[in-house]
Amino acid sequence: MLHYLYGPGKRDEHVDPHLVAAWDPHIEDPARSPGMALTDLALILDAPVHALLGKRPAKHVYHVAVRNPPEDRQLTDQEWARVARELMHAAGIDPHDDDQGCRWVAVRHADDHIHIVATVARQDGRQPNLRQDIVRMHDVARRFEVEFGLRRLTHGDKTARKWSKTGEAEKATRRGLQETARETLQRAVRAAAAAATSDADFFARLGAAGVRVQQRIAPDGNVTGYSVALPGDRDGRQQPVWFSGSRLAADLSLPRVRERWQKAAAVRPIAPAEAWKVAETKVRQAAVHLGAGGLHQGAGDVAALGDLVVVAAVISPRMVRDQIRDAAREYERASRAPAARSLEGQARELYRESAQVLSRSVAAAGRSDAAAALGFLLALVTAVEASRRWHEAQEHRSQAHAAGRAGRLLREAVEVTAGAAAAREFTPRQRRATAARTRTGQRLAAAGERPMAGVVQQAVPSHARAVLADPAWPALRTRLAQIERDGEDPADVLAAVAARRELGTADSVAEVLTWRLDGWRKQRGAAAAGTGKSPSTTPAGGARRTGPARKAGAPAPTRRPPGDEQRKGPKRTR
């Protein structure tokens, strides 16, 4: 362990490894004292283990890594030393009032973290009491966050997702996969559970998703659990790697999955366009009642809303599917409140009905219209914002942050969809090819040279000052330049997307306009791919061209006079 901490490192490069604290303040640092080698320090640390009269523990090295996020300020060696001493006191390794505690050292080899290594053997020959050591160290960390002005985290409430292990991540890397088998199975099982209406429907959806399913059947014939595996995912003995539902997530065990259809939602398949409107109405109604019945009912409401976001991610329009999938992933933590959830409640019922309407109607149709989905996405943003406020009122800090991140992604999806709708309805103005001029009478610059600040002032004069001072302005300027390179007038396009929806309530007008331009370009690209034409047929500053472009070097087509289309005959030659 010491060789690793003082060595070059495996993943992150170790810079200036040195001792910041130890059980003995007079112990010498192997990195800065020629009289102390790593092997000497290791022997000193292990001495209490060798002095034990009874059986030695099989594993006697206690290791804790303490790290700050990048946005926190850099702590000094003295501050890290205080952190290490308090953590060892709280863990029971080396209490302040006990001179016979375990031996330990704290090594710093990077700016943002330290490693604490201890020997699990007291100097008086007894074993330390490590009961609830992690919980007690978390309490100390929360106090230091306040004292040092660091990012404040929350106490563990057992609602966090179960992360993949190191071996699973390395296995996915070797196989060239973007995510681990656990993450893929989590997403597949959650999507099946959110849309299912019975046990049979749930297992059928898992099979349709390409997941191997193994049911656990009791002697009386009842199904008491299940496990899933990915085809081709095997261990060292070439056996399938199975994950039970509870190993994937706390709310994916079979009893928790069954809660979703304990009260059946009475819905019927309808046309996809109507389904989006029905779901929008129900979601807006549910946002008013979310959490109105108390803590347990609110826990059930946010769980049902989480299922609805998952269903929306599956059936959403293709151009915003990535954003909504990311939103579903972020909202997963917000859907698990640290309280028992009630299966009653008007909001929960409305969310379940909305999920079933969309799952049976839009998903069955196999396609979704971005314009029809826009109203539903706006309602979903309202619902997620209502859940964020509820979590804040209950002091569920982690869940509130997760809902806030999901809401931002959903707002991005809304603005991308609005930009795509503006592109579908846009009719370019006819321009004279010779002397297109701005409002001030100045001649427009050639394509690629037009100052985009002037475009903003022309298209959105009431927001121009805020946009140009916004940190997101460089991204917007890049999008406008891309629009111009595509052959369209950036001022006309920016005015069109700005008029699509109001901008007064936006936290960042520049960011909102950037999202809308992304939707614009996606829609124009999709339309061009469908017709086989280039993304834009409007030359910059020129009249709109229709028809296929002539290839370089090809002869110009012969133009016929009007009414001469029917005249046929052999071509005359000289």
Backbone torsions as a table, in degrees:
resi	resn	phi	psi	omega
1	MET	NA	-44.5	180.0
2	LEU	-65.8	-37.5	177.9
3	HIS	-62.5	-36.9	177.3
4	TYR	-67.8	-46.2	-175.6
5	LEU	-65.7	-35.6	-179.8
6	TYR	-93.4	-2.1	-177.9
7	GLY	-90.1	-169.3	-176.1
8	PRO	-75.6	-14.6	-179.1
9	GLY	91.7	164.8	-179.0
10	LYS	-105.8	-49.6	179.8
11	ARG	-102.3	-59.3	178.7
12	ASP	-93.9	136.2	-179.9
13	GLU	-69.4	130.2	178.9
14	HIS	-85.6	125.0	-177.1
15	VAL	-117.3	125.0	176.0
16	ASP	50.8	59.9	176.7
17	PRO	-67.1	132.5	-179.3
18	HIS	-157.9	162.7	-178.8
19	LEU	-83.1	133.4	176.0
20	VAL	-111.2	-21.6	179.8
21	ALA	-163.3	160.2	178.2
22	ALA	-159.1	169.4	179.0
23	TRP	-64.0	-27.4	178.7
24	ASP	-115.5	115.6	-177.2
25	PRO	-65.0	-12.2	-177.8
26	HIS	-100.4	4.8	-179.6
27	ILE	-68.4	141.3	-177.5
28	GLU	-83.9	150.0	-178.8
29	ASP	-91.1	122.1	179.4
30	PRO	-59.6	-25.7	-178.8
31	ALA	-79.3	-17.5	-173.5
32	ARG	-130.7	6.6	180.0
33	SER	-130.3	119.6	179.7
34	PRO	-67.5	-15.0	-178.4
35	GLY	-89.1	0.2	-178.5
36	MET	-128.7	118.7	175.8
37	ALA	-100.7	164.9	178.8
38	LEU	-60.9	-39.9	179.6
39	THR	-65.3	-34.0	177.4
40	ASP	-65.5	-45.1	179.8
41	LEU	-64.2	-38.2	178.7
42	ALA	-63.4	-41.8	178.9
43	LEU	-64.1	-39.4	178.9
44	ILE	-65.2	-42.2	179.0
45	LEU	-65.7	-38.1	-176.7
46	ASP	-83.6	-6.9	-175.9
47	ALA	-54.9	-43.9	179.0
48	PRO	-61.6	-28.5	177.9
49	VAL	-69.0	-44.2	179.7
50	HIS	-67.4	-22.7	-178.6
51	ALA	-87.6	-4.9	-179.8
52	LEU	-62.3	136.6	179.9
53	LEU	-80.5	-32.3	-178.8
54	GLY	-91.8	-155.6	-178.9
55	LYS	-73.2	135.0	179.7
56	ARG	-75.9	144.6	177.3
57	PRO	-66.9	145.4	-179.0
58	ALA	-65.3	-37.9	178.7
59	LYS	-127.8	113.0	-174.3
60	HIS	-115.6	5.7	-179.2
61	VAL	-97.1	123.3	-180.0
62	TYR	-105.9	121.9	-173.3
63	HIS	-128.0	129.0	177.4
64	VAL	-133.4	128.9	173.5
65	ALA	-104.7	131.8	-178.9
66	VAL	-120.9	117.4	-172.4
67	ARG	-130.7	144.5	173.2
68	ASN	-103.6	149.3	177.1
69	PRO	-70.4	163.1	-175.8
70	PRO	-60.8	-29.1	-176.1
71	GLU	-77.4	-11.6	178.3
72	ASP	-77.4	156.3	178.0
73	ARG	-71.8	161.2	-179.2
74	GLN	-81.7	125.2	179.5
75	LEU	-83.5	152.4	177.4
76	THR	-82.8	168.6	177.1
77	ASP	-61.4	-37.1	179.9
78	GLN	-65.9	-38.7	178.4
79	GLU	-68.4	-40.5	176.7
80	TRP	-64.4	-35.2	178.5
81	ALA	-62.8	-42.5	176.7
82	ARG	-61.4	-42.7	179.4
83	VAL	-59.9	-46.3	-177.7
84	ALA	-62.4	-44.4	-178.6
85	ARG	-63.8	-42.3	-179.0
86	GLU	-68.7	-36.3	178.5
87	LEU	-66.5	-42.3	179.7
88	MET	-67.7	-32.8	175.2
89	HIS	-66.5	-46.4	-178.0
90	ALA	-66.8	-36.5	-177.5
91	ALA	-72.4	-18.0	-176.2
92	GLY	91.0	8.1	178.2
93	ILE	-74.8	-47.4	-176.6
94	ASP	-145.2	80.9	178.7
95	PRO	-61.2	149.0	-175.5
96	HIS	-61.6	-37.6	-174.4
97	ASP	-95.8	21.0	-177.3
98	ASP	-130.3	114.7	-178.8
99	ASP	-88.7	5.8	178.9
100	GLN	-113.7	22.1	-179.5
101	GLY	-71.1	-175.1	-179.7
102	CYS	-74.6	158.1	177.1
103	ARG	-91.0	143.3	-177.0
104	TRP	-156.0	160.5	174.4
105	VAL	-139.5	151.5	175.4
106	ALA	-118.8	120.8	-175.9
107	VAL	-112.8	134.6	177.1
108	ARG	-116.4	121.4	176.6
109	HIS	-128.8	17.3	175.3
110	ALA	-156.3	163.8	-176.1
111	ASP	-71.1	-28.8	-167.9
112	ASP	-103.9	0.9	-178.0
113	HIS	-158.0	164.5	173.7
114	ILE	-131.0	162.4	173.1
115	HIS	-119.7	132.9	176.8
116	ILE	-112.1	125.3	-179.9
117	VAL	-121.2	128.3	-178.2
118	ALA	-132.9	162.4	174.8
119	THR	-102.5	124.9	-177.8
120	VAL	-82.4	66.8	175.6
121	ALA	-163.8	120.2	-179.1
122	ARG	-71.7	159.0	-177.8
123	GLN	-74.5	-11.7	175.9
124	ASP	-97.1	10.2	176.5
125	GLY	89.2	-0.6	179.8
126	ARG	-97.0	168.7	177.4
127	GLN	-92.9	141.8	178.7
128	PRO	-74.1	155.0	176.1
129	ASN	-91.4	103.5	-176.8
130	LEU	-103.8	17.7	-179.0
131	ARG	-63.1	129.6	178.9
132	GLN	59.3	32.9	-177.0
133	ASP	-64.6	-40.3	-177.8
134	ILE	-67.6	-41.0	179.6
135	VAL	-61.7	-43.9	-179.2
136	ARG	-66.9	-37.5	177.3
137	MET	-67.8	-33.7	174.9
138	HIS	-61.2	-40.5	178.2
139	ASP	-60.1	-42.3	178.5
140	VAL	-64.0	-43.0	-179.5
141	ALA	-61.1	-39.5	179.4
142	ARG	-63.1	-36.4	179.2
143	ARG	-68.1	-41.0	179.4
144	PHE	-67.5	-31.4	177.2
145	GLU	-59.9	-40.3	178.6
146	VAL	-71.6	-45.4	-176.1
147	GLU	-65.6	-41.9	-176.5
148	PHE	-90.5	-2.0	179.9
149	GLY	69.7	39.4	-178.5
150	LEU	-96.6	173.5	177.1
151	ARG	-63.5	128.6	-175.4
152	ARG	-89.9	127.4	175.7
153	LEU	-102.2	-176.4	-178.2
154	THR	-119.0	162.9	175.0
155	HIS	-66.8	149.3	178.3
156	GLY	-64.0	122.8	178.6
157	ASP	-111.7	12.6	177.2
158	LYS	62.2	28.4	176.4
159	THR	-111.1	-2.7	-179.4
160	ALA	-69.5	151.7	178.0
161	ARG	-66.8	154.5	178.3
162	LYS	-86.9	112.7	-174.8
163	TRP	-79.8	156.5	178.1
164	SER	-69.1	149.4	178.0
165	LYS	-81.5	165.6	-177.2
166	THR	-59.6	-43.0	179.7
167	GLY	-61.9	-37.3	178.6
168	GLU	-66.4	-40.6	178.9
169	ALA	-65.7	-42.7	178.8
170	GLU	-65.0	-36.0	178.0
171	LYS	-65.0	-42.6	177.8
172	ALA	-63.4	-38.2	178.1
173	THR	-63.9	-43.1	179.4
174	ARG	-62.6	-35.2	-178.1
175	ARG	-86.7	0.1	178.8
176	GLY	72.8	28.0	-179.2
177	LEU	-95.6	148.3	-179.5
178	GLN	-79.7	-18.9	179.3
179	GLU	-146.5	163.7	-178.5
180	THR	-77.0	166.0	177.8
181	ALA	-62.3	-36.7	179.3
182	ARG	-60.8	-44.7	-178.9
183	GLU	-66.2	-41.0	178.0
184	THR	-62.5	-42.7	179.9
185	LEU	-68.9	-38.7	176.8
186	GLN	-56.2	-47.0	-177.7
187	ARG	-66.7	-42.1	-178.8
188	ALA	-66.3	-44.0	-179.1
189	VAL	-67.8	-39.6	-179.8
190	ARG	-65.4	-40.7	178.7
191	ALA	-65.3	-40.2	178.5
192	ALA	-66.4	-41.7	-179.7
193	ALA	-67.0	-37.4	-177.8
194	ALA	-66.4	-31.9	-176.0
195	ALA	-99.7	-13.5	-173.3
196	ALA	-74.3	157.6	179.0
197	THR	-123.4	-2.2	179.9
198	SER	-165.0	171.3	176.9
199	ASP	-58.7	-47.4	-177.8
200	ALA	-62.0	-41.2	179.0
201	ASP	-65.4	-39.3	-179.4
202	PHE	-62.5	-49.8	-178.6
203	PHE	-69.6	-31.1	176.5
204	ALA	-66.9	-39.6	178.2
205	ARG	-66.1	-37.1	176.6
206	LEU	-63.0	-43.5	177.6
207	GLY	-63.1	-40.2	178.8
208	ALA	-66.1	-25.6	178.6
209	ALA	-80.7	0.2	178.8
210	GLY	82.8	24.0	-177.8
211	VAL	-104.6	137.0	174.2
212	ARG	-77.5	134.4	-175.0
213	VAL	-124.2	137.0	177.1
214	GLN	-130.0	114.1	-178.5
215	GLN	-89.6	142.6	175.4
216	ARG	-99.6	115.6	-172.7
217	ILE	-111.9	129.0	179.8
218	ALA	-76.7	165.2	178.9
219	PRO	-57.5	-27.0	179.4
220	ASP	-83.1	2.4	176.9
221	GLY	94.0	-5.2	-179.7
222	ASN	-82.1	146.1	176.8
223	VAL	-83.2	121.1	-176.7
224	THR	-109.8	-6.5	179.6
225	GLY	-176.5	-179.0	-179.4
226	TYR	-156.9	160.2	173.5
227	SER	-136.5	152.7	-178.7
228	VAL	-131.6	154.9	177.7
229	ALA	-150.5	154.1	176.1
230	LEU	-88.5	137.7	175.3
231	PRO	-58.6	131.4	179.5
232	GLY	88.2	-8.8	179.4
233	ASP	-89.0	107.4	-175.3
234	ARG	-129.7	158.5	178.7
235	ASP	-91.2	-169.1	-177.8
236	GLY	-64.8	-23.3	178.2
237	ARG	-93.3	11.3	179.3
238	GLN	63.8	31.5	175.5
239	GLN	-103.7	146.3	178.6
240	PRO	-59.1	142.6	178.0
241	VAL	-91.4	106.5	-176.2
242	TRP	-95.9	142.3	174.3
243	PHE	-123.6	124.4	172.2
244	SER	-73.0	160.6	-179.7
245	GLY	-59.2	-39.5	-178.8
246	SER	-69.4	-26.2	176.0
247	ARG	-73.5	-25.9	178.2
248	LEU	-76.6	-45.5	179.8
249	ALA	-165.6	152.8	-177.2
250	ALA	-63.2	-31.2	-177.4
251	ASP	-96.6	16.3	176.7
252	LEU	-113.3	9.6	170.8
253	SER	-67.4	156.7	-174.9
254	LEU	-59.7	-43.0	177.1
255	PRO	-60.3	-39.2	179.7
256	ARG	-72.8	-34.0	176.4
257	VAL	-64.8	-40.7	-178.0
258	ARG	-65.3	-24.8	178.4
259	GLU	-58.4	-26.3	-175.2
260	ARG	-66.6	-33.1	-179.2
261	TRP	-114.8	20.4	176.5
262	GLN	-63.6	-35.6	172.1
263	LYS	-112.0	106.4	-175.0
264	ALA	-67.0	138.0	177.0
265	ALA	-92.3	122.8	-177.9
266	ALA	-84.9	96.5	178.7
267	VAL	-131.7	158.7	178.3
268	ARG	-128.3	149.6	178.8
269	PRO	-64.3	136.3	178.0
270	ILE	-135.2	177.1	-179.9
271	ALA	-64.2	145.6	-177.3
272	PRO	-56.5	-43.4	-179.4
273	ALA	-61.1	-41.2	178.6
274	GLU	-69.5	-35.0	-178.7
275	ALA	-61.5	-41.7	178.2
276	TRP	-60.8	-40.6	-179.5
277	LYS	-68.4	-42.7	178.5
278	VAL	-61.7	-45.3	179.0
279	ALA	-63.1	-39.5	178.2
280	GLU	-59.7	-45.4	-179.7
281	THR	-61.4	-44.9	-178.5
282	LYS	-65.7	-39.9	-178.4
283	VAL	-67.2	-39.4	177.8
284	ARG	-65.5	-37.4	177.1
285	GLN	-66.8	-40.3	-176.8
286	ALA	-67.7	-33.0	-178.6
287	ALA	-60.5	-28.7	-179.8
288	VAL	-73.0	-33.1	-174.5
289	HIS	-97.5	-0.4	-174.9
290	LEU	-61.6	122.7	176.7
291	GLY	72.8	8.1	-177.2
292	ALA	-67.7	-22.8	-176.9
293	GLY	-91.8	8.0	178.3
294	GLY	111.3	-175.1	-173.1
295	LEU	-62.7	-50.0	-175.3
296	HIS	-68.2	-38.6	177.4
297	GLN	-68.3	-38.1	177.2
298	GLY	-63.3	-36.8	177.2
299	ALA	-62.0	-39.1	176.3
300	GLY	-69.1	-35.0	-179.9
301	ASP	-65.2	-47.1	-178.0
302	VAL	-69.4	-28.8	176.1
303	ALA	-66.0	-42.6	178.0
304	ALA	-67.5	-36.3	176.4
305	LEU	-64.3	-38.0	176.5
306	GLY	-60.4	-40.6	176.1
307	ASP	-63.2	-38.6	179.8
308	LEU	-64.6	-40.7	177.9
309	VAL	-64.1	-37.4	178.1
310	VAL	-63.5	-45.5	178.3
311	VAL	-62.7	-42.0	178.8
312	ALA	-61.1	-35.8	179.5
313	ALA	-65.8	-31.6	-178.3
314	VAL	-75.4	-38.3	-171.7
315	ILE	-108.0	6.6	-175.7
316	SER	-68.6	160.2	175.2
317	PRO	-56.5	145.6	-172.1
318	ARG	-60.2	-35.8	-174.4
319	MET	-69.5	-18.5	178.7
320	VAL	-120.2	12.4	-175.8
321	ARG	-64.8	-37.8	-179.4
322	ASP	-63.9	-43.0	179.5
323	GLN	-62.7	-41.5	-176.8
324	ILE	-73.7	-33.1	174.3
325	ARG	-63.5	-42.1	176.6
326	ASP	-64.7	-37.3	178.2
327	ALA	-64.9	-40.1	178.0
328	ALA	-63.4	-39.0	178.6
329	ARG	-66.3	-42.8	178.8
330	GLU	-66.8	-38.4	-175.6
331	TYR	-75.2	-10.6	-178.1
332	GLU	-54.6	-43.1	179.3
333	ARG	-66.4	-37.7	-179.4
334	ALA	-69.1	-22.6	-179.8
335	SER	-78.6	-9.4	179.6
336	ARG	-112.4	95.0	176.9
337	ALA	-82.3	145.7	-178.8
338	PRO	-76.9	60.6	179.2
339	ALA	-160.9	157.2	175.5
340	ALA	-64.2	136.7	-176.0
341	ARG	-100.3	140.5	178.1
342	SER	-91.2	143.0	179.1
343	LEU	-88.4	-1.3	178.0
344	GLU	-96.5	169.6	176.7
345	GLY	124.9	137.1	-177.3
346	GLN	-68.0	-39.3	-179.4
347	ALA	-64.3	-44.7	179.3
348	ARG	-59.2	-43.5	-179.6
349	GLU	-63.6	-41.5	179.9
350	LEU	-67.2	-38.5	177.9
351	TYR	-65.5	-41.6	178.8
352	ARG	-64.2	-41.1	178.5
353	GLU	-63.9	-39.7	178.9
354	SER	-63.3	-43.4	179.5
355	ALA	-62.8	-40.0	180.0
356	GLN	-70.0	-39.0	177.9
357	VAL	-60.1	-48.3	-178.7
358	LEU	-67.9	-40.1	-177.8
359	SER	-66.2	-39.0	-176.4
360	ARG	-82.3	-27.8	-173.2
361	SER	-102.2	-59.0	-176.1
362	VAL	-71.2	-45.3	-179.4
363	ALA	-64.9	-36.6	179.7
364	ALA	-67.1	-30.7	179.9
365	ALA	-73.2	-21.2	177.3
366	GLY	78.6	7.1	178.8
367	ARG	-152.1	162.1	178.8
368	SER	-145.7	141.9	-177.4
369	ASP	-98.3	127.1	-178.2
370	ALA	-62.9	-39.3	-179.2
371	ALA	-64.7	-42.2	-180.0
372	ALA	-68.2	-31.2	-177.4
373	ALA	-81.0	-11.7	-173.7
374	LEU	-61.2	-45.2	-179.9
375	GLY	-62.6	-39.8	178.5
376	PHE	-64.9	-41.9	179.7
377	LEU	-63.2	-37.9	176.1
378	LEU	-62.7	-41.5	177.9
379	ALA	-65.4	-36.5	179.5
380	LEU	-66.6	-36.7	175.2
381	VAL	-60.8	-43.2	178.4
382	THR	-61.6	-41.3	-179.4
383	ALA	-66.1	-44.0	-179.9
384	VAL	-65.5	-37.8	176.7
385	GLU	-64.8	-38.5	176.7
386	ALA	-63.6	-39.1	178.5
387	SER	-68.0	-34.2	177.2
388	ARG	-63.3	-44.3	178.7
389	ARG	-63.8	-37.5	179.3
390	TRP	-65.9	-43.1	178.1
391	HIS	-62.8	-39.9	178.0
392	GLU	-63.1	-39.9	178.8
393	ALA	-64.9	-31.0	178.6
394	GLN	-89.2	2.0	-178.6
395	GLU	61.6	36.9	172.5
396	HIS	-92.8	83.3	-170.1
397	ARG	-66.0	-44.4	-179.2
398	SER	-63.1	-42.4	-179.7
399	GLN	-67.1	-37.9	179.1
400	ALA	-64.7	-41.4	177.5
401	HIS	-63.9	-40.7	179.7
402	ALA	-64.0	-41.9	178.0
403	ALA	-64.7	-37.1	177.7
404	GLY	-64.0	-41.7	178.1
405	ARG	-65.8	-40.4	177.9
406	ALA	-65.4	-39.5	178.9
407	GLY	-62.7	-37.7	178.2
408	ARG	-63.8	-43.6	178.9
409	LEU	-64.5	-37.6	178.0
410	LEU	-68.6	-37.0	176.4
411	ARG	-63.8	-37.9	175.9
412	GLU	-61.5	-43.2	178.3
413	ALA	-61.4	-38.6	178.4
414	VAL	-62.2	-46.8	-176.9
415	GLU	-69.4	-36.5	175.4
416	VAL	-62.3	-42.1	178.3
417	THR	-64.6	-40.4	177.8
418	ALA	-63.6	-39.7	177.4
419	GLY	-64.6	-37.9	177.4
420	ALA	-66.0	-39.6	177.6
421	ALA	-64.4	-38.9	176.9
422	ALA	-63.6	-36.6	179.5
423	ALA	-66.7	-35.9	-179.4
424	ARG	-67.8	-32.8	-175.3
425	GLU	-98.5	3.0	-174.1
426	PHE	-78.4	133.3	173.8
427	THR	-120.8	112.1	-177.2
428	PRO	-67.4	146.3	177.2
429	ARG	-76.9	142.4	175.8
430	GLN	-73.3	131.9	-177.7
431	ARG	-123.2	147.4	174.1
432	ARG	-73.4	134.5	-174.7
433	ALA	-75.2	-11.4	-171.6
434	THR	-95.7	-51.4	-170.6
435	ALA	-135.0	62.0	174.4
436	ALA	-69.7	129.6	-175.0
437	ARG	-129.0	155.3	175.9
438	THR	-82.8	179.9	-178.8
439	ARG	-63.9	-28.4	-178.5
440	THR	-84.5	-0.8	177.8
441	GLY	88.3	-0.5	179.1
442	GLN	-81.2	141.9	-179.0
443	ARG	-71.5	138.9	179.4
444	LEU	-65.4	144.5	177.1
445	ALA	-73.8	166.4	178.5
446	ALA	-65.8	162.4	-177.4
447	ALA	-56.5	135.0	179.4
448	GLY	88.7	-9.6	-177.4
449	GLU	-112.2	-3.7	-174.9
450	ARG	-70.6	130.9	178.4
451	PRO	-70.4	122.9	-174.5
452	MET	-75.1	-20.8	174.7
453	ALA	-62.5	-39.6	176.4
454	GLY	-66.4	-32.6	176.6
455	VAL	-62.4	-43.8	179.9
456	VAL	-64.5	-43.5	179.6
457	GLN	-64.0	-31.8	179.1
458	GLN	-77.5	-40.3	-172.9
459	ALA	-84.0	-42.1	-178.0
460	VAL	-131.6	70.0	-175.1
461	PRO	-60.8	-32.1	-178.0
462	SER	-73.0	-18.5	-179.4
463	HIS	-114.2	2.8	-172.2
464	ALA	-59.1	-45.3	-176.4
465	ARG	-63.2	-43.5	179.9
466	ALA	-67.0	-37.6	-179.1
467	VAL	-65.7	-45.7	-176.4
468	LEU	-68.6	-21.9	177.9
469	ALA	-95.4	-1.8	-176.0
470	ASP	-79.0	141.1	175.3
471	PRO	-60.7	-21.1	-180.0
472	ALA	-86.4	2.8	-178.6
473	TRP	-61.4	-41.3	178.5
474	PRO	-57.7	-39.2	178.4
475	ALA	-65.6	-41.0	178.0
476	LEU	-64.8	-41.0	178.9
477	ARG	-61.3	-39.2	177.3
478	THR	-62.9	-42.2	179.1
479	ARG	-64.3	-39.5	179.4
480	LEU	-65.3	-39.0	177.3
481	ALA	-64.7	-37.0	177.1
482	GLN	-65.5	-39.6	177.8
483	ILE	-60.7	-42.9	179.8
484	GLU	-66.2	-39.9	177.9
485	ARG	-65.8	-26.9	176.5
486	ASP	-73.3	-7.6	176.7
487	GLY	98.0	15.7	-179.4
488	GLU	-115.7	157.7	179.8
489	ASP	-77.7	114.2	-176.9
490	PRO	-63.4	-30.2	179.2
491	ALA	-67.5	-44.4	178.7
492	ASP	-63.9	-42.4	-178.8
493	VAL	-65.8	-45.3	-179.5
494	LEU	-62.9	-40.1	177.6
495	ALA	-64.1	-37.6	-179.0
496	ALA	-66.6	-45.2	-179.1
497	VAL	-73.6	-30.6	178.1
498	ALA	-67.3	-33.5	-179.2
499	ALA	-80.3	-7.5	-175.8
500	ARG	-67.3	-44.1	178.2
501	ARG	-141.8	160.7	-177.6
502	GLU	-65.7	155.5	-179.5
503	LEU	-118.9	-4.6	-173.2
504	GLY	-65.0	-29.3	-177.2
505	THR	-95.1	3.4	-177.4
506	ALA	-74.2	136.3	174.5
507	ASP	-68.4	-35.2	179.3
508	SER	-137.9	103.4	-179.3
509	VAL	-63.3	-39.0	-179.9
510	ALA	-62.6	-40.7	179.7
511	GLU	-67.0	-42.1	178.9
512	VAL	-61.8	-44.4	179.0
513	LEU	-65.2	-34.6	176.8
514	THR	-62.7	-45.1	177.7
515	TRP	-60.7	-42.7	-178.4
516	ARG	-65.7	-37.7	177.1
517	LEU	-67.3	-31.9	174.3
518	ASP	-61.8	-44.5	177.0
519	GLY	-63.9	-37.8	177.2
520	TRP	-58.9	-50.7	-176.8
521	ARG	-67.3	-35.8	177.1
522	LYS	-64.0	-42.6	179.8
523	GLN	-66.6	-43.1	179.5
524	ARG	-65.6	-37.7	177.2
525	GLY	-66.9	-39.7	178.1
526	ALA	-66.5	-39.9	178.7
527	ALA	-65.5	-39.5	179.4
528	ALA	-66.7	-37.9	178.5
529	ALA	-66.1	-33.5	179.5
530	GLY	-71.9	-29.5	-177.7
531	THR	-100.5	-10.0	-178.8
532	GLY	79.7	11.7	179.6
533	LYS	-100.0	173.4	175.6
534	SER	-70.3	159.0	-178.1
535	PRO	-53.6	-29.7	179.5
536	SER	-139.4	138.8	177.2
537	THR	-113.6	18.4	179.6
538	THR	-110.3	106.4	178.1
539	PRO	-63.8	147.4	-179.4
540	ALA	-61.3	122.5	177.2
541	GLY	74.5	6.0	-177.3
542	GLY	-119.6	177.8	-179.4
543	ALA	-75.0	155.0	-178.4
544	ARG	-71.9	129.1	179.1
545	ARG	-96.5	144.6	175.6
546	THR	-125.4	149.8	179.5
547	GLY	94.4	163.7	-177.3
548	PRO	-68.5	147.8	179.4
549	ALA	-78.6	147.4	-178.9
550	ARG	-80.9	135.7	179.3
551	LYS	-70.7	151.3	179.3
552	ALA	-64.6	132.3	178.0
553	GLY	89.0	-8.9	-178.9
554	ALA	-85.8	146.3	178.8
555	PRO	-68.2	147.3	179.5
556	ALA	-68.7	142.6	179.0
557	PRO	-67.7	148.2	178.7
558	THR	-74.9	125.7	179.9
559	ARG	-87.6	130.6	178.5
560	ARG	-100.6	147.3	176.1
561	PRO	-69.8	157.0	179.0
562	PRO	-57.2	139.3	177.8
563	GLY	83.0	2.0	-176.4
564	ASP	-103.1	14.9	-174.1
565	GLU	-67.0	-26.6	-173.6
566	GLN	-90.3	-10.1	-178.4
567	ARG	-73.1	124.1	-178.9
568	LYS	-127.5	164.0	178.3
569	GLY	154.1	170.6	-178.9
570	PRO	-68.3	147.1	177.7
571	LYS	-73.3	140.6	178.4
572	ARG	-80.9	139.7	178.0
573	THR	-123.1	155.5	179.3
574	ARG	-77.1	NA	NA
